[in-house]
């Protein structure tokens, strides 16, 4: 759990360190330490926020959300205050970078809010899927896809606005872009600086989901299942929110790394005595070809990850059927399932199925680089970043909406076992590889 958040966070810190060393060579140590200190202080801010997440017995889902938001805002306020003194101590001549901390935090919170709007059962997007289940399985799938596609609009506007704001707040301009890139780097780090808090929200979903499963299998009282369902629905929303943070931060980080790659390629060209000029114009043939290939790779990658989930699921189904038959689980009350074998099957399938997607990510820049040089690689990175952000947002929010639509129907009187519930289960089954595999991996 949290691999997508950790990856985005570490990538953001590494990219920020790289760009700061390049920008401030005379203050390299302090400049490189700045993103690390902001991240470290974010951990402290997170633990302070934890103490403010409190509710009373019998709290509604709305009360729980309020408590979570209160802790989140306390953490961010502490981070903003501490961030000012960190920037002032490390780079006293560039205190404008403090504004970028605020921008990064605001972008993250707005992305989280709109993720909630498109995935929580309290909002009309998920309610539209609930209504669509009355029409059957196909209408449920169509409405969920439409919700995910629509969600890319506000989240892209937020990301673009934050990018522009951070760029110019740091002192960037068309003539001096590197300072602006530093601002974007700090915004990316700040967005996930309170990672312990964000990760705890991400982990809440599967914990409460499994608790609900245990409650159902052990035939607990109805009120126990109702409470776990409410927490599970909330967990789906908070998990989707965490993925929104990860996707947004990764997009910020990708911008910085693309710019850093351009600089490194030019430096390398000078060292080996060739023309350091790289045509990065969007009208250059190599750049355009690279953009098309980068965009295509996102769809190819998504295809491989979704099929991987399907194949791994089939292996598990065969193992479960074998155990039912050979261990006589349905007739012999003393028979015990071989849980370890199921865990082994799942682990091996997960590792085996990830070889091809990993090879796509690792080899494509190398192959394109040998074919078309740095200009085509830059196009590849731009195409993959833009399309990957859209695809990740779409899959994340579609999956969360389908899941919460199913939970909402289960909470209704007579909801379980109904035709609407069966359609919602289909939507949720499609949504799981969307929101738990392909979406975060973008």
Secondary structure, DSSP 8 states (H G I E B T S, - for coil): --HHHHHHHHHHHHHHHHHHHHH-GGGHHHHHHHHHHHHHHHHHHHHHHHTT----TT--HHHHHHHHHHHHHHHHHHHHHHHHHHHHHH-GGGTTHHHHHHHHHHHHHHHHHHHHHHH-TTSHHHHHHHHHGGG-HHHHHHHHHHHHHHHHHHHHHHHHHHHHHHHHHTT--SS-HHHHHHHHHHHHHHHTTTHHHHHHHHHHHHHHHHHHHHHHHTT--HHHHHHHHHHHHHHHHHHHHHHHHHHHHHHHHHHHHHHHHHHHHHHHHHHTTS-------TTSHHHHHHHHHHHHHHHHHHHHHHHHHHHHHHHHHHHHHHHHHHTTTTT-TT----HHHHHHHHHHHHHHHHHHHHHHHHHHHHHHHHHHHHHHHHHHHHHHHHHHHHHHHHHHHHHHHHHHHHHHHHTSTT-TTSHHHHHHHHHHHHHHHIIIIIHHH-
